[in-house]
Amino acid sequence: MIDLVKKTLLTGVGVAALTKEKIEEVARDFVEKGKLSEQEGKALVDDLMARSDESRKELQKQIEEKVVQLLDKMDLAKKSDLEALKGEVEELRKSADSTEE
């Protein structure tokens, strides 16, 4: 029974979108209706929270990878590139100032 509940929740809502409050609410409803024991309800909450966290982390990782790919395609200068150029310009200024004196 608990596996059916998990599959239904995971399919219907999407793990990454599950909040702790929603998970606890669903588990509480099943416990109150006698479909799950108190222990099964707690196990369900723990398991779904772990899956939700994993899904969020994986989604975050995929988003970050896509952003990096998009920025690479756009051929934009990175902050580190700009900082390196800024340092070089500063060195050139100092060198030019010292030769003028």
C-alpha positions as CSV (number, residue, x, y, z in Angstrom):
1,M,0.0,0.0,0.0
2,I,2.8,2.4,0.9
3,D,4.5,1.8,-2.5
4,L,1.2,2.7,-4.3
5,V,1.0,5.9,-2.3
6,K,4.6,6.8,-3.1
7,K,4.1,6.1,-6.8
8,T,0.9,8.1,-6.9
9,L,2.5,11.1,-5.2
10,L,5.7,11.0,-7.3
11,T,3.8,10.7,-10.5
12,G,1.0,13.2,-9.7
13,V,2.9,16.0,-8.2
14,G,6.6,15.8,-9.2
15,V,9.1,15.1,-6.6
16,A,11.1,18.4,-6.9
17,A,7.9,20.4,-6.3
18,L,6.9,18.6,-3.1
19,T,7.2,20.7,0.0
20,K,7.6,19.2,3.5
21,E,4.2,20.6,4.5
22,K,2.4,19.0,1.6
23,I,4.2,15.7,2.1
24,E,3.3,15.7,5.8
25,E,-0.3,16.7,5.0
26,V,-0.8,13.8,2.6
27,A,0.8,11.3,5.0
28,R,-1.4,12.6,7.9
29,D,-4.5,12.1,5.7
30,F,-3.5,8.5,5.0
31,V,-2.8,7.9,8.7
32,E,-6.1,9.4,9.8
33,K,-8.0,7.3,7.2
34,G,-6.3,4.2,8.5
35,K,-4.5,3.5,5.2
36,L,-1.1,3.8,6.8
37,S,0.2,3.2,10.3
38,E,1.9,6.1,12.2
39,Q,5.3,4.5,11.5
40,E,4.5,4.0,7.8
41,G,3.4,7.7,7.6
42,K,6.7,8.8,9.1
43,A,8.6,6.5,6.8
44,L,6.7,7.9,3.8
45,V,7.5,11.5,4.9
46,D,11.2,10.7,5.4
47,D,11.4,8.9,2.1
48,L,9.6,11.5,0.0
49,M,11.6,14.3,1.6
50,A,14.8,12.6,0.7
51,R,13.6,12.0,-2.9
52,S,12.4,15.6,-3.1
53,D,15.8,16.9,-1.9
54,E,17.6,14.7,-4.4
55,S,15.4,15.8,-7.3
56,R,15.9,19.5,-6.4
57,K,19.6,19.0,-6.3
58,E,19.6,17.2,-9.6
59,L,17.4,19.9,-11.2
60,Q,19.7,22.6,-9.8
61,K,22.7,20.8,-11.3
62,Q,21.0,20.5,-14.7
63,I,20.0,24.2,-14.7
64,E,23.5,25.3,-13.8
65,E,25.0,23.1,-16.6
66,K,22.5,24.6,-19.1
67,V,23.3,28.1,-18.0
68,V,27.1,27.4,-18.5
69,Q,26.4,26.0,-21.9
70,L,24.3,28.9,-22.9
71,L,26.9,31.4,-21.7
72,D,29.6,29.5,-23.6
73,K,27.4,29.7,-26.8
74,M,27.0,33.4,-26.3
75,D,30.8,33.8,-26.1
76,L,30.6,36.3,-23.2
77,A,33.6,37.2,-21.1
78,K,33.6,35.8,-17.6
79,K,34.2,37.8,-14.5
80,S,37.6,36.2,-14.1
81,D,38.5,37.2,-17.7
82,L,37.5,40.8,-17.0
83,E,39.5,40.8,-13.7
84,A,42.6,39.5,-15.5
85,L,42.2,42.2,-18.1
86,K,41.7,44.8,-15.5
87,G,45.0,43.7,-13.8
88,E,46.8,43.9,-17.1
89,V,45.5,47.4,-17.8
90,E,46.6,48.5,-14.4
91,E,50.1,47.1,-14.9
92,L,50.3,48.9,-18.3
93,R,49.2,52.2,-16.7
94,K,51.9,51.8,-14.1
95,S,54.5,51.0,-16.7
96,A,53.4,54.0,-18.8
97,D,53.4,56.3,-15.8
98,S,56.9,55.3,-14.9
99,T,58.3,55.8,-18.4
100,E,56.7,59.3,-18.5
101,E,58.6,60.4,-15.4
